[in-house]
Amino acid sequence: QVQLVESGGGSAQAGGSLRLSCAVSGRALSSFAMGWFRQAPGKEREFVVAISRGLGTTHYADSVKGRFIISGDNAKNAVYLQMNSLKPEDAAVYYCAAVGRISARLGQANEYDYWGQGTQVTVSS
């Protein structure tokens, strides 16, 4: 049974940084493409960043390009989201997600098979 567990959310000042973690259990990380999505109150779930299977190619939403970095560690079976230069509009619940299909469209939430429970990120101005 595959499970994803996020951690590392919390509060930061605008311009600050946070690092989110997503621990994967039940299957090797290398068998998944991984994505991070976020959802603010009253808004739809939004793509943030994804990394292809085998911690390969990365894809960033324009809104976070140059500020956020996705990485992973196969030995720890985890992916990370380093968030720098945070803005108030980055505040949301952040979810990690996993998909095994090579053909998955990584920017689309409905392509993913597994989701974590989410972790709250708050950014104060």
ZIWOBEL-V492848 format. One record per pair of residues at least 24 apart in sequence whose ideal C-beta (glycine too) atoms are under 6 Angstrom apart, sorted by the first residue. I is the first residue (numbers start at 1). J is the second residue. Records with the same first field share a line. If there is no record, write none. Layout:
I=J  J
This chain:
1=26
2=26  27  114
4=96  114  116
5=116
6=96  116  119
9=119  120  121
11=122
12=86  123
13=124
14=87  88  123  125
16=86
17=84
18=83
19=82
20=81  94
21=78  80
22=79  96  116
23=78
24=77
29=74  77
30=54  74
31=100
32=98  100
33=99  106
34=79  98
35=97  106
36=81  96
37=95  109
38=92  94
39=92  93
40=92
45=109
47=107
50=106
59=106
86=123
88=123  125
90=123
91=121  122  123
93=118  120
94=119  121
